[in-house]
Amino acid sequence: MANVTLPTPVFLAGGAVCLLAGYLIGAVAGPDTPHRTTATVVSFDSHGSQLCLKGEAVKHEKGTNDDGVLCGTWNHAANAVTPHKGDEFRFVSTNTKQVHDAKTSELTVLYGTVVD
């Protein structure tokens, strides 16, 4: 058996092709990432962290009512800026099901922050 040695440029090019192929496969077959969107704050109730948003970005979100308003519980970092009516708000929403007293209901959770 003989040793086979590749020239360095061929070896580096092969490695680059492998990395690029792995990236492309991950981008195509990988998990969906949340789509960050921006909307306008309609209202915010600090007692229950209930936040309502309106705008083009929320029209097709799950949980949006007939008036085009998406309301949900705002989940945020401890030092987050409190939203006020009219603020621009960048967010990601998720919908989950919760069971309370043997009744199932949908819960919308909004993760995000006020846009500076």
Salt bridges, closest charged atoms under 4 A:
GLU56 OE1 - LYS59 NZ 3.33
ASP87 OD2 - HIS84 ND1 3.90
ASP101 OD2 - HIS100 NE2 3.45
GLU106 OE2 - LYS62 NZ 3.70
